[in-house]
Amino acid sequence: MQTRNFACAMTIACIAGLTGVVGGCSTPTGQTTQERQQSTLLMRDQALARLERDHPEAKAQLQNAAGYAAFQTIAMGAVVGGSNGFGVAEAKSTGKQTFMRMSSNSLNAGVSAQENRLVLIFKDQATFDRFVAGTWQWGGTASAGVTGTNSGNTNNQAGTSNDNVLVYQMTNSGFALTANIGGARFWPDKDMNSMW
């Protein structure tokens, strides 16, 4: 799946540089809706396990949260760059899961493509409810720890948006210096939620 998504991301990055349009092809694996749901939940479990291993403070943040969401994204860079992805959000009070999609656009230099994991932790119920309804947008860039996996480093902290949301962005090499998802839009995936 990584090879397919990487190749697709590179193609889109090249097209984006010529047309100014960023499309999306980061999708969960599986032929049926149930298979795609299960692969999304596996991605979530892996992302949360890595987050709690490398950032022990995140476990308490998750326990005290109104809800959280985990995403797999393909980040692209060209004249116009951005990222696209899929994930799942869960309300802590009810355990209800909502499968989601996301996209973001930003100006970049050069051409690149990278697969990331993104975990958003919502401190209040109203913001989480807006998120799963598709009416919440991320509008900035937050500090999201440092590259590497040394949990003893006191600089390993999640960024906080002005909307009471903690953001962790994980790359293949560690935690990104910034969660650069400026202008990100999130919305429920109607097809993925149809059988849930």
C-alpha positions in Angstrom: 0.0 0.0 0.0 2.9 2.4 0.8 4.4 1.9 -2.7 1.0 2.5 -4.4 0.2 5.6 -2.3 3.7 7.0 -2.8 3.5 6.6 -6.6 0.1 8.1 -6.7 1.3 11.0 -4.5 4.2 11.7 -6.8 2.0 11.7 -9.8 -0.4 14.1 -8.1 2.4 16.3 -6.9 3.7 16.7 -10.5 0.2 17.5 -11.8 -0.3 19.9 -8.9 2.8 21.8 -10.0 1.4 22.3 -13.5 -2.3 22.9 -12.7 -2.4 24.2 -9.1 -4.8 21.4 -8.2 -4.1 18.9 -5.5 -6.1 15.7 -5.6 -6.2 12.7 -3.3 -5.4 9.0 -3.5 -4.6 8.0 0.1 -7.2 5.4 0.8 -7.5 2.5 3.1 -6.9 -1.0 1.8 -9.6 -3.5 1.1 -12.2 -4.4 -1.5 -15.3 -4.1 0.7 -16.4 -1.3 3.1 -15.9 -3.6 6.0 -12.3 -4.4 4.9 -11.6 -0.7 4.5 -13.0 0.0 8.0 -10.9 -2.7 9.5 -7.7 -1.4 7.8 -8.5 2.1 9.0 -8.9 0.8 12.6 -5.6 -1.1 12.4 -3.9 2.1 11.2 -5.4 4.0 14.2 -4.3 1.3 16.6 -0.7 1.5 15.3 -0.7 5.3 15.4 -1.9 5.4 19.0 0.5 2.7 20.1 3.4 4.6 18.6 2.2 7.9 20.0 1.9 6.5 23.6 5.3 4.8 23.3 7.1 7.8 22.1 5.1 10.4 24.0 4.0 8.9 27.3 2.1 12.1 28.3 -0.3 11.5 25.4 -1.9 8.6 27.2 -3.3 11.0 29.9 -4.2 13.5 27.2 -6.2 10.8 25.4 -7.9 9.6 28.6 -9.0 13.2 29.5 -10.1 14.1 26.0 -13.6 14.6 24.7 -12.5 12.7 21.6 -9.7 12.0 19.2 -9.0 11.2 15.6 -6.1 9.4 13.9 -5.3 9.8 10.2 -2.9 8.4 7.6 -2.0 11.2 5.1 0.1 11.5 2.0 1.9 14.9 2.1 2.9 16.3 -1.3 5.0 19.2 -2.3 5.3 21.0 -5.7 4.5 24.5 -6.8 1.2 23.8 -4.9 1.4 21.2 -2.3 -0.8 19.6 0.4 -1.9 16.4 1.8 -4.9 14.0 1.6 -5.8 11.2 3.9 -8.3 9.0 5.7 -8.9 8.2 9.3 -11.3 7.6 12.1 -12.6 9.8 15.0 -13.9 8.4 18.3 -16.0 10.1 20.9 -14.7 9.1 24.4 -18.1 9.4 26.1 -19.9 7.0 23.8 -17.2 5.2 21.9 -18.9 6.1 18.6 -16.6 6.0 15.7 -16.8 8.2 12.6 -14.7 7.4 9.5 -13.3 10.6 8.0 -11.4 12.1 5.1 -9.1 15.1 5.0 -7.3 17.3 2.6 -5.1 20.4 2.9 -3.4 22.8 0.6 -0.3 24.9 1.1 2.5 26.6 -0.9 5.7 24.6 -1.1 9.0 24.6 -2.9 10.4 21.5 -4.7 8.7 18.2 -5.1 8.2 15.6 -2.4 5.8 12.9 -1.1 5.7 11.4 2.4 3.3 9.2 4.3 2.5 10.5 7.8 0.3 9.7 10.7 -1.7 12.5 12.3 -3.4 12.3 15.7 -5.7 15.1 16.9 -6.8 15.1 20.6 -9.9 17.2 21.3 -10.1 18.8 24.7 -13.8 19.8 24.6 -17.0 18.1 23.3 -18.2 21.1 21.2 -15.1 21.2 19.1 -15.1 17.4 18.6 -18.7 17.5 17.6 -18.0 20.2 15.0 -15.0 18.1 13.8 -17.1 14.9 13.1 -19.8 17.0 11.5 -17.3 18.3 9.0 -17.6 22.0 10.1 -14.3 22.3 11.9 -11.2 23.4 10.0 -7.5 23.7 11.1 -6.2 27.1 10.2 -2.6 27.1 11.3 0.7 25.4 12.0 1.5 23.9 15.4 4.7 22.7 17.0 4.3 18.9 17.3 7.4 17.6 19.0 10.8 17.0 17.5 12.2 14.5 15.0 13.2 11.3 16.7 11.7 9.0 19.3 13.5 10.0 22.5 10.6 10.2 24.9 12.9 11.7 27.6 13.4 14.8 25.5 11.4 17.6 27.2 10.9 19.3 23.9 8.6 16.5 22.7 5.3 18.3 23.1 2.2 18.5 21.0 1.1 21.7 19.5 -2.1 23.3 20.6 -4.4 25.1 18.2 -6.5 28.1 19.2 -9.4 25.7 19.2 -8.3 23.4 22.1 -6.9 20.7 19.9 -3.6 18.9 20.5 -1.9 17.7 17.3 0.8 15.1 16.8 2.3 14.4 13.4 4.4 11.3 13.0 6.7 10.8 10.0 8.7 7.7 9.1 11.8 9.1 10.9 10.0 10.3 14.0 7.8 13.2 15.1 7.7 16.2 12.8 8.9 19.5 14.0 5.6 21.1 13.0 2.2 19.8 12.2 2.0 21.8 9.0 -1.7 21.1 8.0 -2.6 24.7 7.4 -6.0 25.1 5.7 -6.9 21.4 6.4 -10.5 20.3 5.9 -12.0 17.2 7.5 -15.3 15.6 6.7 -17.2 12.3 7.4 -16.7 9.6 4.7 -20.3 8.7 3.7 -19.4 5.4 2.1 -17.2 4.2 5.0 -19.9 5.1 7.5 -22.8 3.6 5.6 -22.4 0.1 7.2 -21.1 1.2 10.6 
